[in-house]
Amino acid sequence: MSNNEEIKRFGEKLRYLRQREGLSQEQLGNMLDVHQTHVGRIERGAKMPNAAMILKISRLFRVSADVLIKDELDL
């Protein structure tokens, strides 16, 4: 899997988790202390979050960082 595919897959996982919890991009952005456009960029695969953001996301959705980074979360 290429780097671009991994970034896109991360975004798909984030969108899935956010929608599963019934959160808007704005609500998630507030919880992560980022603007909703940043969340949108991550979900579209235009941006990969840094390690600190990945840890925040994993804690928020109660999944391991490995699940977010590796291709182990079935949508």
C-alpha positions in Angstrom: 0.0 0.0 0.0 1.4 3.4 -1.0 1.8 6.3 1.4 -1.1 8.2 -0.3 -3.3 5.1 0.1 -2.4 4.8 3.8 -3.3 8.5 4.3 -6.6 8.1 2.5 -7.4 4.9 4.4 -6.7 6.7 7.7 -9.2 9.4 6.7 -11.8 6.8 5.9 -11.4 5.3 9.3 -11.6 8.6 11.0 -14.8 9.5 9.1 -16.3 6.1 10.0 -15.5 6.5 13.7 -16.8 10.1 13.8 -20.1 9.2 12.1 -20.5 6.1 14.3 -20.4 8.4 17.3 -22.8 10.8 15.6 -20.3 13.7 15.6 -20.0 16.5 13.1 -16.6 17.6 11.8 -17.0 20.7 13.9 -17.7 18.8 17.1 -14.8 16.5 16.5 -12.6 19.5 15.7 -13.5 21.0 19.0 -12.7 17.8 20.9 -9.3 17.6 19.2 -8.6 21.4 19.5 -8.4 21.8 15.7 -10.6 23.6 13.1 -13.3 21.5 11.4 -11.5 22.1 8.1 -8.5 20.3 9.5 -10.7 17.3 10.3 -12.1 17.5 6.7 -8.6 17.5 5.2 -7.7 14.4 7.3 -10.9 12.6 6.3 -10.3 13.4 2.6 -6.8 12.0 2.8 -5.3 15.4 2.0 -3.4 15.6 5.4 -2.0 13.0 7.8 -2.2 13.9 11.4 1.0 14.0 13.6 1.6 11.4 16.3 0.1 13.5 19.0 -3.1 13.9 17.0 -3.2 10.2 16.3 -3.0 9.4 20.0 -5.8 11.9 20.8 -8.0 10.3 18.2 -7.3 6.8 19.4 -8.1 7.8 23.0 -11.3 9.6 22.0 -12.6 6.7 20.0 -11.2 4.0 22.3 -9.2 2.2 19.6 -5.5 1.6 19.4 -3.3 3.8 17.4 -2.2 0.6 15.5 -5.8 0.1 14.4 -5.9 3.7 13.0 -2.5 3.5 11.3 -2.5 -0.1 10.0 -5.2 -1.4 7.8 -7.0 -3.4 10.5 -10.3 -1.6 10.9 -13.0 -3.0 8.8 -15.5 -0.4 7.7 
